[in-house]
Amino acid sequence: MLEDVRAVGAVDGRSREPVLVGLVDLGVLAALVVVGQLSHGIDPITAPLAALETTVPFLVGWLLIAPLSGLYAREALTVPRTALRRTTVGWLAAANVGFVLRSSPAFDGGLAWAFTLVMSATGLVVLAGWRLAYVAIRSGSGGRA
């Protein structure tokens, strides 16, 4: 019994895995926004507020939805089909949270319909691609992340 309790509270590489994957998720989303802004001639270094006002709604959406979508559960980190399905559902929901926040008075910039299409599609491709690559690399390393 005592061993079971210790095992639950033990800190090993596996217990950190969802946190590390989550940090990469957030980095991927932030990078996606920065690349988009650069393609529109917006320099995030000289216009940091514009970068934050575009990035924060999607990071908030992801932080709210990803755990609810089971994106950090073992199956989502080890099974390609589960990773793809949960990433798709999670991103589309999180993007919509981001769109609602971005269109609110709390954030400047508004919400053009073309932006919703581009952000939904590119976000899905980038997040699903990174997640599937992670699962493949993890599987190739014998399950060690």
C-alpha positions in Angstrom: 0.0 0.0 0.0 2.8 2.4 1.0 4.6 1.6 -2.3 1.4 2.5 -4.3 1.2 5.9 -2.5 4.9 6.6 -3.3 4.4 5.6 -6.9 1.6 8.1 -7.3 3.7 10.9 -5.8 6.9 9.9 -7.6 8.4 12.5 -9.9 10.0 10.9 -12.9 10.4 11.7 -16.6 6.9 10.6 -17.4 5.2 13.0 -15.0 7.0 15.9 -16.6 6.2 14.8 -20.1 2.8 16.5 -20.4 4.3 19.7 -19.0 7.1 19.7 -21.5 4.7 18.8 -24.4 2.4 21.6 -23.2 5.3 24.1 -23.3 6.2 23.1 -26.8 2.5 23.4 -27.8 2.5 27.0 -26.5 5.8 27.7 -28.3 4.4 26.3 -31.6 1.3 28.5 -31.3 3.4 31.6 -30.5 5.7 30.9 -33.4 2.8 30.4 -35.7 1.5 33.9 -34.8 4.9 35.5 -35.2 5.4 34.0 -38.6 2.0 35.2 -39.7 2.7 38.7 -38.4 6.1 38.8 -40.2 4.4 37.7 -43.4 2.1 40.8 -43.0 5.0 43.2 -42.3 4.5 43.4 -38.6 7.7 43.1 -36.6 6.9 41.6 -33.1 10.1 43.2 -31.8 9.1 46.7 -32.7 5.4 46.1 -32.1 5.3 43.8 -29.1 1.8 44.8 -28.1 0.4 43.8 -31.5 2.2 40.5 -31.2 0.7 39.9 -27.7 -2.8 41.0 -28.7 -2.8 38.4 -31.4 -1.0 35.6 -29.5 -2.6 35.7 -26.1 -6.2 34.8 -27.1 -5.0 31.6 -28.7 -2.7 30.7 -25.9 -5.6 31.2 -23.4 -7.9 29.1 -25.6 -5.3 26.4 -25.8 -4.7 26.5 -22.0 -8.4 26.1 -21.4 -9.2 23.5 -24.0 -6.2 21.3 -24.3 -6.5 19.6 -20.9 -10.2 19.2 -21.3 -9.6 17.5 -24.7 -7.3 15.0 -23.1 -4.3 16.2 -25.1 -1.9 15.5 -22.2 -3.2 12.0 -21.4 -0.9 9.1 -22.1 -2.9 7.9 -25.2 -2.6 11.3 -26.8 1.1 11.2 -26.4 1.6 7.6 -27.6 -1.1 6.7 -30.1 -1.0 8.5 -33.5 -4.7 8.2 -34.2 -5.6 9.5 -30.7 -3.0 12.3 -31.0 -4.4 13.4 -34.3 -8.1 13.2 -33.3 -7.6 15.0 -30.0 -5.3 17.6 -31.5 -7.9 18.3 -34.2 -10.8 18.7 -31.8 -8.7 20.5 -29.2 -7.3 23.0 -31.7 -10.6 23.8 -33.4 -12.2 24.4 -30.0 -9.2 26.4 -28.7 -9.1 28.5 -31.9 -12.7 29.4 -31.5 -12.1 30.5 -27.9 -9.2 32.6 -29.3 -11.5 34.1 -32.0 -14.1 35.0 -29.5 -11.5 36.6 -27.2 -9.8 38.4 -30.2 -13.1 39.8 -31.4 -13.9 41.1 -27.9 -13.3 44.7 -26.8 -10.4 43.4 -24.6 -8.2 42.9 -27.7 -7.4 45.3 -30.5 -7.4 44.0 -34.1 -10.9 42.7 -34.7 -11.6 39.5 -36.5 -11.7 39.1 -40.3 -13.3 35.9 -41.6 -10.2 35.2 -43.7 -8.1 35.2 -40.5 -10.3 32.6 -39.0 -9.9 30.3 -41.9 -6.1 30.7 -42.2 -5.5 30.5 -38.4 -7.7 27.4 -38.1 -6.1 25.6 -41.0 -2.5 26.5 -40.4 -2.8 26.0 -36.6 -4.2 22.5 -37.2 -1.5 21.5 -39.7 1.3 22.8 -37.5 0.0 21.4 -34.2 -1.1 18.1 -35.7 2.3 17.8 -37.5 4.3 18.5 -34.3 2.2 16.2 -32.2 2.4 13.3 -34.8 6.2 13.8 -35.1 6.4 13.7 -31.3 4.5 10.4 -31.1 6.6 8.9 -33.8 9.9 10.0 -32.2 8.7 8.8 -28.8 7.7 5.4 -30.3 11.0 5.1 -32.1 12.9 5.7 -28.8 11.2 2.8 -27.1 8.7 5.0 -25.4 11.3 7.3 -23.8 10.5 10.9 -24.4 
